[in-house]
Structure formats: structure tokens, C-alpha cells
Amino acid sequence: MIRAILFDFYDTLAHVDADTIVSGRRALAERADVDPESMATLWRETAHERMLGRGGGLEGSIATMLEQLGRPAPPELLSELAEMEVRTWERAVQLYPDVRAALEALKARGYLLGVLSNCSDQAGYVIERAGLDHLFDTLALSFRLGVAKPDPAIYEHALVALGTRPTETMFVADGAFGELDAAQDLGIVAVLIEQERQSRAYGASARWDYQVDSLAAVPPLVEQLNGPH
């Protein structure tokens, strides 16, 4: 019996416009008076550490990058640059159109819901400000927990927070980072979602239990697996 559904966030509940991120970071670099391409390289090189919350926060990460580029910034500028980055992400991230209806349908049927996401500070802030917090029972975000998919520890954290066993839990995701393989290895019901505007930039999974092409298909799948009540 499925009691809880965990969702990946990016490329599952929301998609990101990469061009908006690129242009926003170019504007940030120009405001900081550094070469945009050099700073873009540092954003890429520090992605994993920032995803694990090891960058000293968003301002700390930007400060380190600017120091490496020979342009240390005062606190007030760092604050401004961090806010620019958050605003860029808020503009770039759009929820898929069927998200709210799908989550509300599951919640109305009594299921526990959560997010399990690999994200750095600014991407995590967007998740926390997405206006869905009333629907989620837990947010397992890598930058806050210091651990990321496919490490079993982040799944186990979410299971403890939900109070469910792996076999009572479904995980819906686009498959990046080998996340569905890891879920399946733990006994979690793994569901691949393939839909438009997914980036495919962070690898894929090789194994899953079920596949859907929209979030609207998730509530019927859960009900099908649980059978007559």
C-alpha cells in the first residue's frame, strides 16, 4: 500500500529556462566587474560543492568566486549580487501546469507528500518559495542536508521525516543522477516521468518500476497500485 509520494523538483515539478540563468549570471558578473565567461566556469566547477551546502551560503559562494577572479566584493555588493541570483532563478523556474492539481488530488486522498531534490542555495530557495509548502509534509533538500542523490542517506532522511517504509513510498523523478536506480535499490517504488522541457543535463537512470508522461498521471497510478480501498 502506497502511503507517501516523494517528488524530485527540477525537471519533475518544474522546469528551468537555461537562457534566463545564463543572461542573469552575465548581468551579475558585469555588475561585479568580472569576466562573465570566467565566472560561468566557476559556477559550473563549484556546482557539486554548492549542492552539498559547502559553499558558505549563496553570498559566501559568490564571494569566493570573486576572490578567485581577483575582484573581492564588499558585503553590501555581495548582498546585492546574491539577490540578483535569486531573482534570476525565480524568473527562470516555472511549475509544470498540472502540478497543483496533481498534488492537491493526492493530498485530498490522504497521501503524504514530499520533495527530494539535489539543489544549491538559490535553487533551494525557489523550492521553498514555490507556494506549495502547504501541500508538502517534508522537503529533503541536498544543500540543507549535506547529502545528495543517489546517496541512500538522503532517501532515508525523507523516509524518516514521512514516517513510512520504502515499500510504502513512491518516488517520481526524471531520473537524473541515477536517482531512480538508487530509489529502487532501497525498495522505494520508482516512477520515471518524461515530459517537455526537461534538461537531461544531469545524467539518467537505468531502472524504474513505472513510467508516466505527466504529473496528472500520478494520482491514477497510485490509486491503481493500491487497488480497491
C-alpha positions in Angstrom: 0.0 0.0 0.0 1.5 3.3 -1.1 1.2 5.9 1.7 3.6 8.6 0.5 4.8 10.1 -2.7 8.2 11.9 -3.0 8.9 14.1 -6.0 12.1 15.4 -7.5 11.6 19.1 -8.1 13.6 20.2 -11.1 12.5 18.6 -14.4 9.7 16.9 -12.5 7.6 19.5 -10.8 9.2 22.5 -12.5 11.4 23.3 -15.5 14.2 25.8 -15.8 14.8 28.2 -18.6 18.6 27.9 -19.1 18.8 31.1 -21.2 17.4 33.1 -18.3 20.0 31.7 -16.0 22.8 32.4 -18.4 21.7 36.0 -19.1 21.1 36.7 -15.4 24.6 35.4 -14.4 26.1 37.5 -17.2 24.4 40.6 -15.7 25.7 39.6 -12.2 29.3 39.2 -13.5 29.1 42.6 -15.2 27.8 44.2 -12.0 30.7 42.6 -10.1 33.1 43.8 -12.9 34.5 40.4 -13.8 34.6 38.4 -17.0 31.2 36.7 -17.4 32.8 33.6 -19.1 35.3 33.2 -16.3 32.6 33.4 -13.7 30.4 31.0 -15.6 33.2 28.5 -15.4 33.4 28.9 -11.7 29.6 28.4 -11.3 30.0 25.1 -13.2 33.1 23.9 -11.3 31.5 24.6 -7.8 28.1 23.1 -8.6 28.6 19.9 -6.7 30.1 21.5 -3.6 27.3 24.1 -3.5 24.7 21.3 -3.9 26.1 19.8 -0.7 25.8 23.2 1.1 29.6 23.6 1.3 29.9 27.0 -0.4 29.2 29.1 2.7 25.8 30.1 1.5 25.0 32.0 -1.7 26.8 35.1 -0.6 29.8 33.1 0.5 29.9 31.2 -2.8 29.8 34.4 -4.8 32.5 36.0 -2.5 34.8 33.0 -3.1 34.3 33.2 -6.9 35.0 36.9 -7.0 38.1 36.5 -4.9 39.4 33.8 -7.3 38.8 36.2 -10.1 40.7 39.0 -8.3 37.7 41.2 -7.6 36.8 40.8 -3.9 33.5 42.5 -3.1 32.3 44.4 0.0 29.3 42.9 2.0 26.7 45.3 0.5 27.7 44.3 -3.0 27.6 40.6 -2.2 24.1 41.0 -0.8 23.0 42.7 -4.0 24.6 40.0 -6.2 23.0 37.2 -4.2 19.6 38.9 -4.6 20.2 39.2 -8.3 20.9 35.4 -8.5 17.8 34.5 -6.5 15.7 36.8 -8.7 17.2 35.2 -11.8 16.1 31.7 -10.6 12.7 33.0 -9.7 12.2 34.2 -13.3 13.7 31.1 -14.8 11.7 28.4 -12.9 8.2 27.6 -14.0 6.0 24.9 -12.4 4.5 22.4 -14.9 0.8 23.3 -15.5 -0.6 20.2 -13.9 1.5 20.3 -10.7 -1.0 21.9 -8.3 -4.0 19.8 -9.4 -2.0 16.6 -9.1 -0.6 17.4 -5.7 -4.0 18.6 -4.4 -5.6 15.4 -5.6 -3.1 13.3 -3.8 -3.3 15.4 -0.7 -7.1 15.2 -0.7 -6.9 11.4 -0.8 -4.8 11.4 2.3 -1.3 10.7 0.9 1.8 12.2 2.5 3.9 14.2 0.0 7.5 15.4 -0.1 10.2 16.8 -2.2 13.6 15.1 -2.7 15.9 17.4 -4.6 19.6 18.0 -5.4 19.9 21.8 -5.3 22.2 24.6 -4.3 21.1 27.6 -2.2 19.4 29.7 -4.8 17.6 26.7 -6.4 16.5 25.6 -3.0 15.2 29.0 -2.1 12.9 28.8 -5.2 11.6 25.4 -4.0 10.9 26.8 -0.6 9.1 29.8 -2.1 7.2 28.0 -4.8 3.9 28.3 -2.9 3.5 24.6 -2.5 4.6 24.3 1.1 1.0 23.7 2.4 1.0 20.5 0.3 4.3 19.0 1.4 5.0 17.1 4.6 8.8 17.3 4.1 11.4 19.0 1.9 14.6 16.9 1.7 17.0 19.4 0.0 20.6 18.4 -0.5 22.1 21.8 0.3 20.4 21.8 3.7 21.2 18.2 4.5 24.7 18.0 3.2 24.0 14.8 1.2 22.7 14.4 -2.4 21.1 11.7 -4.6 22.0 9.0 -5.3 23.4 8.6 -1.7 20.9 6.4 0.2 21.2 8.8 3.2 19.0 11.5 1.6 16.3 9.0 0.8 16.4 7.6 4.3 16.1 11.1 5.7 12.9 11.7 3.7 11.5 8.3 4.8 12.1 9.1 8.4 10.5 12.5 8.0 7.5 11.0 6.4 7.3 8.0 8.8 7.0 5.5 6.0 8.8 2.3 4.9 10.4 2.2 1.4 7.7 -0.2 0.1 5.0 2.3 1.2 6.7 5.2 -0.7 6.8 6.2 -4.3 9.4 8.4 -5.9 8.6 10.3 -9.1 11.5 11.8 -11.0 13.1 12.5 -14.3 15.9 10.0 -13.5 18.9 12.4 -13.2 21.9 11.4 -11.0 20.8 7.8 -11.2 18.2 8.7 -8.7 15.6 6.1 -9.7 18.1 3.3 -9.6 19.0 4.3 -6.0 15.4 4.5 -5.0 14.6 1.1 -6.4 17.7 -0.4 -4.6 16.1 0.8 -1.3 12.8 -0.8 -2.1 11.0 2.5 -3.0 8.6 2.4 -5.9 10.4 4.2 -8.7 8.5 6.2 -11.3 10.1 7.8 -14.3 8.4 10.9 -15.6 9.2 12.1 -19.2 7.7 15.5 -20.2 8.6 18.6 -22.2 11.4 21.0 -21.3 13.4 18.5 -19.2 17.1 19.5 -19.4 18.7 16.0 -19.5 21.8 17.7 -18.2 22.5 15.6 -15.1 22.6 12.0 -16.4 19.8 9.4 -16.4 18.6 6.3 -14.6 18.7 2.8 -16.0 15.9 1.2 -13.9 12.5 2.1 -12.7 9.2 0.4 -11.9 6.7 2.6 -13.8 6.7 5.4 -16.3 4.4 8.3 -16.8 4.3 11.3 -19.2 2.7 13.9 -17.0 2.1 14.7 -13.3 -1.6 14.3 -14.0 -1.0 10.5 -14.5 0.5 10.1 -11.0 -2.7 10.1 -8.9 -4.4 7.4 -11.1 -1.2 5.3 -10.9 -1.1 5.4 -7.2 -4.8 4.5 -6.9 -4.2 1.7 -9.4 -1.3 0.2 -7.4 -3.3 0.5 -4.1 -6.4 -1.2 -5.6 -9.8 -1.0 -4.1 -9.9 0.5 -0.6 
